Amino acid sequence: MSLSTADVKRIAHLARIEVSDQEAEATLQKLTGILGLIEQMQAVDTAGISPMSHSQDVTQRLREDIVTKTNQRDEFQKNAPAIGNGSDEPAVEHGLYLVPKVIE
């Protein structure tokens, strides 16, 4: 695939990048090199080679999926601030913290 300076300028315009003639020429050379490298890589015969996610055959150590912490919601809600109005009860209702109304 070959590009021209006009192609580079059009791509720069689409990307909203201002490019001078010298910058377009330098970019064209770099893009041509990159596209040439891609063509070389695509020319390599990879038939019979299985895809791999890592160059070494490694696996992760996994642990058993078991619950290690207990539900402590009731203990945490005992620390909720008091409702106020002379009451010492925590500001909790149906397992949820009560907060002041912010939006009317």
C-alpha positions as CSV (number, residue, x, y, z in Angstrom):
1,M,0.0,0.0,0.0
2,S,1.5,3.3,-1.0
3,L,0.6,6.7,0.4
4,S,1.1,10.2,-1.0
5,T,1.6,13.5,0.7
6,A,-2.0,14.4,-0.1
7,D,-3.1,11.3,1.8
8,V,-1.1,12.3,4.8
9,K,-2.5,15.8,4.7
10,R,-6.0,14.5,4.4
11,I,-5.5,12.2,7.4
12,A,-4.1,15.1,9.3
13,H,-7.1,17.2,8.4
14,L,-9.5,14.5,9.5
15,A,-7.6,14.3,12.8
16,R,-7.7,18.1,13.1
17,I,-3.9,18.3,13.1
18,E,-2.1,21.1,11.3
19,V,0.7,19.7,9.2
20,S,3.2,21.7,7.1
21,D,4.6,20.3,3.8
22,Q,7.9,19.3,5.5
23,E,6.1,17.5,8.3
24,A,3.8,15.8,5.8
25,E,6.9,14.5,3.9
26,A,8.6,13.3,7.0
27,T,5.4,11.6,8.2
28,L,5.0,10.0,4.8
29,Q,8.4,8.4,5.0
30,K,7.7,7.1,8.5
31,L,4.3,5.7,7.5
32,T,5.8,4.1,4.4
33,G,8.4,2.4,6.6
34,I,5.8,1.1,9.0
35,L,3.5,-0.2,6.2
36,G,6.5,-1.9,4.6
37,L,7.3,-3.6,7.9
38,I,3.7,-4.8,8.1
39,E,3.8,-6.2,4.6
40,Q,7.0,-8.1,5.5
41,M,5.3,-9.6,8.6
42,Q,2.2,-10.6,6.6
43,A,4.4,-12.3,4.0
44,V,5.7,-14.8,6.7
45,D,4.1,-18.2,6.4
46,T,2.4,-18.9,9.8
47,A,0.5,-22.0,8.8
48,G,0.8,-24.7,11.4
49,I,1.8,-22.3,14.2
50,S,-0.7,-22.2,17.0
51,P,-1.5,-18.8,18.5
52,M,-0.2,-18.3,22.0
53,S,-0.9,-15.7,24.7
54,H,2.6,-15.9,26.2
55,S,6.0,-16.9,24.9
56,Q,6.5,-19.3,27.9
57,D,4.1,-22.0,29.0
58,V,3.1,-20.4,32.3
59,T,-0.1,-20.7,34.4
60,Q,-1.3,-18.8,37.4
61,R,-1.6,-20.4,40.8
62,L,-5.3,-20.3,41.8
63,R,-6.8,-20.5,45.2
64,E,-10.1,-22.1,46.2
65,D,-13.1,-19.9,45.8
66,I,-14.3,-19.9,49.4
67,V,-15.7,-17.2,51.7
68,T,-13.0,-16.0,54.2
69,K,-14.8,-13.0,55.7
70,T,-18.1,-13.0,57.4
71,N,-20.9,-10.4,57.0
72,Q,-20.2,-7.7,59.6
73,R,-22.8,-5.2,58.5
74,D,-24.6,-5.2,61.8
75,E,-21.4,-4.5,63.7
76,F,-20.5,-1.6,61.3
77,Q,-23.9,-0.1,61.6
78,K,-23.6,0.1,65.4
79,N,-21.0,2.8,64.7
80,A,-23.4,4.9,62.7
81,P,-24.0,8.5,64.1
82,A,-27.0,9.0,66.3
83,I,-30.3,10.0,64.8
84,G,-30.3,13.1,66.8
85,N,-33.2,14.9,68.6
86,G,-32.0,13.5,71.9
87,S,-32.0,9.9,70.7
88,D,-28.9,7.6,71.0
89,E,-30.1,5.2,68.3
90,P,-27.9,4.8,65.3
91,A,-29.1,6.4,62.1
92,V,-29.9,3.1,60.4
93,E,-33.1,1.7,58.9
94,H,-33.6,-1.6,57.1
95,G,-29.8,-2.2,56.9
96,L,-29.1,1.3,55.3
97,Y,-27.5,4.4,56.7
98,L,-29.8,7.4,57.1
99,V,-28.4,10.6,55.7
100,P,-29.8,14.2,55.7
101,K,-32.0,15.2,52.7
102,V,-29.9,17.2,50.3
103,I,-32.2,17.9,47.4
104,E,-35.8,18.9,48.0
